[in-house]
């Protein structure tokens, strides 16, 4: 493992400080440039502090180049591709390959993959609870507890939208329990 501090023991090499006119030993390394991060200047403590305070990684780059560099650095300088396949000017997602209970990847908000017929009460309740078939009582109870903790009015400071969502969840739970116990 590389040490960033002063060299000690057998590793210590008597180097002169790379600052012109400095009589001290160069014990601390500092990168020479952004393009050569493994090539170093060797400075004494006083000069390495001054060098680090003045060193600008982005020196010589325009603001647009800096922005592009930062954006590419988000993905570790690797190329990325959009999700899905290009179809008629839009990126489309294969609904058969993902679970999309909120309809984010469909053409219209609220559109479902099989929207030819209205939902049965059981399908509507399962959609509200974000559950899939096959449904067990154990899975239903676990999901209900999770949603109740998340949307309970006491946990949301009396928020009306959370209260309405809580009512929907409670009604869906009652519907599914009645179907499972029948």
C-alpha positions as CSV (number, residue, x, y, z in Angstrom):
1,X,0.0,0.0,0.0
2,X,1.3,3.4,-0.9
3,X,2.1,5.9,1.8
4,X,1.2,9.5,1.3
5,X,3.1,10.8,4.2
6,X,6.8,11.1,4.8
7,X,9.0,8.1,4.0
8,X,10.4,6.2,7.0
9,X,13.0,3.6,7.7
10,X,14.5,1.7,4.7
11,X,12.1,3.4,2.2
12,X,13.5,6.9,3.0
13,X,15.4,8.5,0.2
14,X,17.2,11.8,0.7
15,X,15.7,14.0,-2.0
16,X,16.0,17.7,-2.3
17,X,12.8,19.7,-2.3
18,X,11.7,20.4,-5.9
19,X,10.9,24.0,-5.0
20,X,13.8,26.1,-6.5
21,X,16.1,27.4,-3.8
22,X,14.7,25.3,-0.9
23,X,17.5,23.5,1.1
24,X,15.1,21.1,2.9
25,X,14.5,17.4,2.0
26,X,11.6,16.6,-0.3
27,X,9.6,14.2,1.8
28,X,6.1,14.7,0.5
29,X,4.9,13.9,-3.0
30,X,2.4,15.9,-5.1
31,X,1.2,15.0,-8.6
32,X,2.7,17.0,-11.5
33,X,-0.5,17.3,-13.6
34,X,-4.0,16.0,-14.1
35,X,-2.7,13.8,-17.0
36,X,0.2,12.4,-15.0
37,X,-1.1,11.6,-11.5
38,X,1.6,9.0,-10.9
39,X,4.5,11.3,-11.6
40,X,5.4,13.4,-8.6
41,X,7.1,16.5,-7.4
42,X,8.8,16.0,-4.0
43,X,8.4,18.9,-1.6
44,X,9.1,19.7,2.0
45,X,6.1,20.2,4.3
46,X,5.9,24.0,3.8
47,X,6.0,23.8,0.0
48,X,3.7,20.8,-0.4
49,X,1.1,22.7,1.6
50,X,1.5,25.7,-0.7
51,X,1.4,23.6,-3.8
52,X,-1.7,21.7,-2.7
53,X,-3.5,25.0,-1.8
54,X,-2.8,26.4,-5.3
55,X,-3.2,23.2,-7.4
56,X,-6.2,23.2,-9.6
57,X,-7.2,19.8,-11.2
58,X,-9.2,21.5,-13.9
59,X,-6.6,24.1,-14.9
60,X,-6.5,24.7,-18.6
61,X,-10.1,23.4,-19.2
62,X,-13.0,25.5,-20.4
63,X,-16.2,25.5,-18.3
64,X,-17.9,23.3,-20.9
65,X,-15.0,20.8,-20.8
66,X,-15.2,20.7,-17.0
67,X,-19.0,20.1,-17.1
68,X,-18.5,17.3,-19.6
69,X,-15.7,15.8,-17.5
70,X,-17.9,15.8,-14.4
71,X,-20.9,14.3,-16.2
72,X,-18.7,11.5,-17.6
73,X,-17.1,10.9,-14.2
74,X,-20.5,10.0,-12.8
75,X,-20.3,6.7,-14.7
76,X,-16.5,6.3,-14.2
77,X,-15.7,7.6,-17.7
78,X,-17.6,4.7,-19.3
79,X,-20.0,5.0,-22.2
80,X,-23.7,4.6,-21.3
81,X,-26.8,3.8,-23.4
82,X,-30.5,4.7,-22.9
83,X,-32.8,2.1,-21.4
84,X,-35.0,0.3,-23.9
85,X,-35.1,0.2,-27.7
86,X,-35.6,3.2,-30.0
87,X,-39.1,3.0,-31.5
88,X,-40.8,5.8,-33.5
89,X,-38.9,8.6,-31.9
90,X,-39.3,7.4,-28.3
91,X,-37.5,4.8,-26.1
92,X,-39.9,2.0,-25.3
93,X,-39.7,-0.5,-22.6
94,X,-40.9,-4.1,-23.0
95,X,-43.7,-4.2,-20.3
96,X,-43.5,-8.0,-20.2
97,X,-39.9,-7.8,-18.8
98,X,-40.5,-5.3,-16.0
99,X,-42.9,-4.8,-13.1
100,X,-44.5,-1.4,-13.6
101,X,-47.4,-0.9,-11.1
102,X,-47.5,2.9,-11.6
103,X,-47.4,2.8,-15.5
104,X,-44.1,4.8,-15.8
105,X,-43.1,3.0,-19.0
106,X,-46.4,3.0,-20.8
107,X,-47.6,5.6,-23.4
108,X,-50.3,7.2,-21.3
109,X,-50.4,7.7,-17.5
110,X,-52.5,5.0,-15.9
111,X,-52.4,2.8,-19.0
112,X,-52.0,-0.9,-18.2
113,X,-50.6,-3.6,-20.5
114,X,-53.9,-5.5,-20.5
115,X,-56.4,-2.6,-20.4
116,X,-59.1,-4.2,-22.6
117,X,-61.4,-5.0,-19.7
118,X,-62.0,-3.3,-16.4
119,X,-60.3,-4.6,-13.3
120,X,-62.0,-7.0,-11.0
121,X,-62.1,-5.9,-7.3
122,X,-59.3,-8.3,-6.6
123,X,-57.0,-6.9,-9.4
124,X,-57.7,-3.3,-8.3
125,X,-56.9,-4.2,-4.6
126,X,-53.7,-6.0,-5.6
127,X,-52.7,-3.0,-7.7
128,X,-53.2,-0.6,-4.8
129,X,-51.1,-2.9,-2.5
130,X,-48.5,-3.4,-5.3
131,X,-48.8,-7.2,-5.0
132,X,-48.6,-10.0,-7.6
133,X,-50.1,-13.4,-7.9
134,X,-49.8,-15.9,-6.4
135,X,-51.0,-14.2,-3.2
136,X,-50.6,-15.6,0.3
137,X,-52.0,-14.3,3.5
138,X,-48.5,-14.0,4.9
139,X,-47.4,-11.8,2.0
140,X,-50.6,-9.8,2.2
141,X,-50.1,-9.1,5.9
142,X,-46.4,-8.2,5.5
143,X,-47.2,-5.7,2.7
144,X,-50.1,-4.2,4.6
145,X,-47.9,-3.6,7.7
146,X,-45.3,-2.0,5.5
147,X,-47.8,0.3,3.7
148,X,-49.6,1.3,6.9
149,X,-46.3,2.3,8.6
150,X,-45.5,4.4,5.5
151,X,-48.9,6.1,4.9
152,X,-50.5,6.3,8.4
153,X,-51.7,9.9,9.1
154,X,-49.9,10.0,12.5
155,X,-46.6,9.2,10.7
156,X,-47.2,11.9,8.1
157,X,-48.3,14.8,10.4
158,X,-52.0,14.6,9.3
159,X,-51.2,14.9,5.6
160,X,-54.5,14.5,3.7
161,X,-53.0,12.7,0.7
162,X,-51.4,10.2,3.1
163,X,-54.7,9.8,4.8
164,X,-56.5,9.1,1.5
165,X,-53.8,6.6,0.5
166,X,-54.2,5.0,3.9
167,X,-57.9,4.6,3.4
168,X,-57.3,3.0,-0.1
169,X,-54.8,0.6,1.4
170,X,-57.2,-0.4,4.2
171,X,-60.1,-1.0,1.8
172,X,-57.8,-3.1,-0.5
173,X,-56.6,-5.1,2.5
174,X,-60.2,-5.9,3.5
175,X,-61.1,-6.9,0.0
176,X,-58.1,-9.3,-0.3
177,X,-58.6,-10.8,3.1
178,X,-62.2,-11.5,2.3
179,X,-61.2,-13.2,-1.0
180,X,-58.4,-15.2,0.6
181,X,-60.5,-16.4,3.6
182,X,-63.5,-17.3,1.4
